Amino acid sequence: MFYVIYSEDVENSLSLRLSVRDKHIERLKDLQDQGKLLIAGPCPAIDNEDPGEAGFTGSLIVAEFDSLTAAQIWADQDPYISAGVYKRVTVKPYKKVLPA
């Protein structure tokens, strides 16, 4: 089943993000290589794909896991958590309808 992982950043998180971004992306690429990643990306703080120093307000990941517990455990191990990027992470089951 798919699960949505929505994470909200602390204020001024850009330098924290950059400090562990490679580790964060590595985990996502691992999910992609397993064929489990549907979509992933950050939410810019301004209406621009490249927000520059404005940074980001959070992230969205939709990926396949064996259970809600497995998805939560995976989310809890994100390098952005240990670096203090996220103030809140929500994990919920997700049903993909479209595109079919």
N, C-alpha and C positions, 0 to 999 in steps of 0.2 A: 504494500500500500504506500501511497505517497503521503508525505508530511510537509507542512509549511513551517519553516523556522524563520520567525520575524524577530530581528534584534534591533534594539534602539540604543544609539550611542549616547555617551556622556557628552557634555558640552566640550567643544574644542578638541575633538578626538583625533584629528588628522595625524599629528605626530605619533600618537600611540598606534594608530592603524599602520602607518608606514613602518614602524619598528618591527612588526611581526607579519606583515602582509604576505611575504613569501611562504611562510608556514601555513597561513590561512588558505592561500591559493593551492598549495600542495595537497591539502586535504580534499579540496573541492575537485581537483584533477583526479585524485584517486577515485572519488565517487563517479566521476565522468568515465574513467577507464573501465569501471565495473558496469557501466550502462545504467546507473541509478540516479544520475543527476538530470532533472528536468530543466531547471533554470536557477541562476544565481547571480546576484549583483547588489551593488550598494545603492542607496537612495541619496542623490545629491542634495546638499543643503540649499541650493538655489536652482532655478529653472534653467539648467545647463548641464549637458552630458559631462563636461569637464569643469567642475566647480572651482578648481584651483584651491586657493587657501581657504575658501568657504568650507571645504570638506564635505562630510556626509553626515546624515542624521540616523542612519541605520542600514540594515542589510536584509535581503530576502533570499531565502534558499527554499527550493521545492525539490525534494529528493525522495527516493524510495528506500524504506527501511522495513525490517521484519515486524516491528511493533512500535507503538508510541514510546515505550520504554527505551528501545534501542535508539530511536531518533533523539530522545531527550539526552541520553548518555553521550551520543555523538555531539550534540549541540553544546553540552556542558564542557566538552574537551576542546572547544575552539580556542586557538591561541589568542583571539581577540578578547576572550573572557579573562584569561590570566594576565593580559597586558592592561586590563582596565578600560578597554574600548567600550564595552557594552554595559549599560545600566540595567537593561531588562531583556530577557529572551523568552519568547513565547513559541511553544511547539504544539501544533494541532494537526489532526488528521486532515487530509486534503483529497478531494475527489476530482480528478481531471475529467472534464466533459468535452471541452473544445480547445484547440482543434482536435477533431476525431482521428 
